[in-house]
Amino acid sequence: MTRVTIQGEDFLIDGQPTYAGRTWRGHRVEGLLLNSRMVQAIFDDLNPQTREHWAYPDTGVWDPERNVSEFLAMLPTYPPTWPSRRDRQPPGRLAGGVQPGATVG
């Protein structure tokens, strides 16, 4: 089982800091959990003044169910596995060999 822990302000996966030894534009990123903002795909905009901004071009209306369905349909196009922490970590990838859908605890 993969273990995600916090030590001070750093996230560790199986005891190793994420992005070990890495920086980005001079900023330390070791121990951070970077995200891709996918969670925004499951929110509905209930504000009538902004809802129209998200209207689909083919229907002219915002459809949150369609949004989630289209997001879920695209998930299989993402990389099938995350790289092992023993590999060099490319930018934007989570270290530690965490598999999508893996149990963490």
C-alpha positions as CSV (number, residue, x, y, z in Angstrom):
1,M,0.0,0.0,0.0
2,T,1.2,3.5,-0.8
3,R,1.5,5.8,2.2
4,V,1.1,9.5,2.0
5,T,2.4,11.4,5.1
6,I,3.1,14.9,6.1
7,Q,6.4,15.9,7.8
8,G,6.4,19.6,8.8
9,E,5.1,21.3,5.7
10,D,6.3,18.6,3.3
11,F,4.3,15.7,1.7
12,L,6.0,12.4,1.6
13,I,5.1,9.3,-0.5
14,D,6.4,6.1,1.0
15,G,8.7,8.1,3.2
16,Q,10.3,10.1,0.3
17,P,9.5,13.8,-0.3
18,T,7.7,14.6,-3.5
19,Y,9.9,16.2,-6.2
20,A,13.0,15.5,-4.1
21,G,15.8,18.0,-4.7
22,R,13.7,19.9,-7.4
23,T,13.2,23.6,-7.9
24,W,11.1,25.6,-10.3
25,R,12.2,29.0,-11.3
26,G,14.4,29.2,-8.2
27,H,11.6,28.1,-5.8
28,R,11.8,24.9,-3.8
29,V,9.1,22.4,-4.9
30,E,10.3,19.4,-2.9
31,G,7.6,18.2,-0.6
32,L,4.8,19.9,-2.5
33,L,1.7,18.3,-4.1
34,L,1.2,19.9,-7.4
35,N,-2.3,19.7,-8.9
36,S,-3.9,19.9,-12.3
37,R,-7.2,21.5,-11.2
38,M,-9.3,18.6,-12.5
39,V,-11.6,19.0,-9.5
40,Q,-13.1,22.1,-11.3
41,A,-14.6,19.7,-13.8
42,I,-17.2,18.5,-11.3
43,F,-18.5,21.9,-10.1
44,D,-21.8,23.5,-11.2
45,D,-22.1,27.3,-11.6
46,L,-25.3,28.2,-9.9
47,N,-24.8,32.0,-10.3
48,P,-27.2,33.2,-13.0
49,Q,-24.9,36.1,-13.8
50,T,-21.9,33.9,-14.6
51,R,-23.5,30.6,-15.7
52,E,-23.9,31.8,-19.3
53,H,-20.1,32.1,-19.6
54,W,-19.8,28.3,-19.6
55,A,-22.5,27.7,-22.2
56,Y,-21.6,25.0,-24.8
57,P,-21.3,26.5,-28.3
58,D,-23.5,23.7,-29.8
59,T,-26.4,24.2,-27.4
60,G,-26.0,27.7,-26.0
61,V,-26.6,26.4,-22.4
62,W,-24.4,25.3,-19.5
63,D,-24.8,21.6,-18.7
64,P,-23.0,20.4,-15.6
65,E,-23.9,16.7,-16.2
66,R,-22.4,16.9,-19.7
67,N,-19.3,18.6,-18.3
68,V,-18.7,15.8,-15.8
69,S,-19.4,13.1,-18.5
70,E,-17.0,14.7,-21.0
71,F,-14.3,15.0,-18.3
72,L,-14.7,11.4,-17.2
73,A,-14.6,10.3,-20.9
74,M,-11.2,12.0,-21.3
75,L,-9.5,10.4,-18.2
76,P,-8.4,7.3,-20.1
77,T,-6.3,9.5,-22.3
78,Y,-4.1,10.5,-19.3
79,P,-0.9,8.5,-18.7
80,P,-1.8,5.0,-17.5
81,T,0.8,5.1,-14.6
82,W,2.7,7.7,-12.7
83,P,6.5,7.3,-12.9
84,S,8.4,5.6,-10.2
85,R,10.2,7.8,-7.6
86,R,13.4,6.1,-8.8
87,D,12.9,7.7,-12.2
88,R,13.6,11.3,-13.0
89,Q,10.4,13.2,-12.4
90,P,9.3,15.3,-15.4
91,P,7.5,18.6,-14.5
92,G,3.9,18.2,-13.5
93,R,4.1,14.6,-12.5
94,L,3.6,13.2,-8.9
95,A,6.6,11.5,-7.5
96,G,6.4,8.2,-5.6
97,G,4.9,5.8,-8.1
98,V,1.3,6.5,-7.1
99,Q,-1.0,4.8,-9.5
100,P,-4.3,6.5,-10.5
101,G,-7.0,5.1,-8.2
102,A,-4.4,3.7,-5.7
103,T,-5.3,3.3,-2.1
104,V,-3.4,5.8,0.0
105,G,-3.5,6.0,3.8
